Amino acid sequence: MYRLLESIKVFDRKLCNIEYHNARMNKTRCELFHSLDEIDLTDVIKIPADLSHHLFKCRVIYSNRIHDVEFHSYIMKPITSLKVVYDDSISYEYKFEDRREFLKHLGDEENGEILIVKKGLITDTNYSNVLFSDNEKFITPLTPLLKGTKREKLLETGRIFEEEIRLSDLHRFKYAYLINAMIDLEDNIRVPIEGILY
């Protein structure tokens, strides 16, 4: 049986954005396993007594049921460039534990990351959704590989907007920002548009 995961930010011993993780996990369980019962991760995840107040990633591995809950310390790595890769067949609608579709594109550049273009449209990086800024507003691709929980929250609160984005549109923007469950927009993990290599 294939397994999926939720990566949840834990800061100051608190679970962040947990309602979005609950919603995605239960939607996935319903669609892939026909599980109609809902699991509340706040009941499942027990913060270890010895966990400090620093930043941690909680990995919940699941299928129709919860398989494992793990805690790992987390340090944001700086990203200085994005290398464009093309893959018209890649699919990652659900957050599977198996990430081989991404790994085949990764090189060994220490502070670089890939930006995936599918059927002419910009999608995501290897591990994050992407936003583009023109110094006035933030635009995220209409065609992500995975609808991340942070992306969903920012859309719902009107802080970012969706558009189809092609490589030919990048001249309109100043920076590409990376966001995911662990990385907030305010963390400023960004690459200048000229740092996108293709």
N, C-alpha and C positions, 0 to 999 in steps of 0.2 A: 504494500500500500504506500503511495507517495505521501510525503509529509510536507507541511507548510510551516511558516513561522511568522511570528510578530516580533519585531524588535522595538522595545519600549524604553523610552528615556526615563531614567530614575535619577532625580537630583534632590539633594537634601532629604533623602529617604522617602521621596514621594513619586508616585507614578504619574507621568505627564501625558496629557492628551488621551487618557485611557478610554473615553467614550468612543473615540474614532477607531481605536484598535478593537474594542468590543464589536462595533458595528461591522468592520471589515471581516473580522474573524467569523462572526456568526453568519454573515452573508455568504462567505466562502464555504463554510460547513454546509449550509443549506443547498447551495448550487452544486457542489461537488459530491457531497455525501448524503444529501437529502435529510440532513439532521434538522429537525424542527425545534428541538430544545435549544434554548439560548444559554450560553455560558457567560458569566460575569467574571472578567479577569481579576477584579478586585477581591473576589472570593478565592481565587486560585493562587494568586501571587502573594507569598508571604515574604516580606522584607526581612532578610537575616538580621539577627540581633547585632552581629558584629560588622554590618555594612556601614561604612563611613558616610558622611554627608556630601561626599564628592560625586562626580558624574559617573554613572554606570549605565551599561546596556543590559536590559533584561530580555533574554531570548525565550519566547514561548514556542515550543515545537508541538504541533498538533496535526490531527487529521479529523476524524469525526469526534475524537476525544483529545484531551491534553496528554501529551507524551512526556514532556520534560519542561522544566523551568530553570534557566541558568542565569547567573549574574556575572558580568565581565566589566572590569574597569574600562573606561573609554577616554581616549585622547583624540581630539580632532587633528587630522593631518592637514598641513597646508597644501593647497593645489595651485600650481602655477601655470598649468596648460591643460587644454582639452584637445585630444586627437580625434578627429572625425573618423568613424568607421561606418561602413555601409552594410546593412543586413536587412534584406527584404522579407526574410522568413522568420526572424526572431519573434518570439511570443512570450509574454510574461504578465498576462492579465491577473494571475494569482501569484502570491508571494511564496513560491515553492522553496523548500530547503535546497533543492538541487539547482545550482546556478551555472551549469556547464555552458549554457548558451552565451553567457557573458564572459566566462573565463577564456573561451577560445579567442576572444578579441584583445585580451589584456596583454600588454607588453611588460617590460620590467623597469620602466621609467619611474623613479621613486616618487616624484612630486607631480606626476601627470595623471590624467584620467581620460577615459574615452567618452565621446559624445556620439550617440548612435542615431544614424539617419536611416529611416525605413520608408521605402517607396517615395523618396524625395522629401520627406518631412522629418524635422528634428523631433526626437522623442525624449530620451532620458540619458543620464550617464550610467555607468556600471552600477552605482549604488545610491543614486539620488535622482530626484526630479530636478529640473533646471528652470530658472526664471531668467528673463532678460530685462535689463533696465535701460531706459533712455534718460535716466535722472528725473523723470516725472512720474512714471508708473512702472509696475512690474507685470510682464507678460509671461505666461507659461504656455508651452505647446499644447494645442488642443488634442494632440495624439501621443500621450505618454504611454510607455509600455506598462507601467503600473501606476494606478491612482493612489499615490502615497497619502498617508494620514495627515501629514503637515500640509501638503498641497490642498487637500480637501478642506481643511480648516481655514486656510488663507483665502480660498475661493468663497467659502460660505460667509466669511466676515468681510468680503469685499476689498481685501488688501491686494489681491492679484487678479488678473484677468486672463482668459484663454483666447488664443488665436492660433491658426495654422502658421507655423514658422518654417521657412526653408532657409538653406544656407545663404541664398541670395538676399534674404531679409536682414542678415546680421549687421549690415552697415548702419541700420537704424539705431543700434544699441551701443551702449558703452561697456557694459559688463554682463557676464553670465554668472548668476548666483546658484549655488548648490544648496538644496534643502532636503532633509529627510527627517525621520522620527527623532534622530539625535541632533540634527543641525537646524537651528532656527535661522530665520532671515537675519536677525540681529547679530548672529555670530559672524556675519560678513565673510563667509567662505565664497570668494568670488575670483573670477578670472577676467582680465580685460579681453574685449572682443578680439584684439590682435593676438591674444594667446590661444585662440582656437586654430588649430593647425589642420589644414586639408589641402 
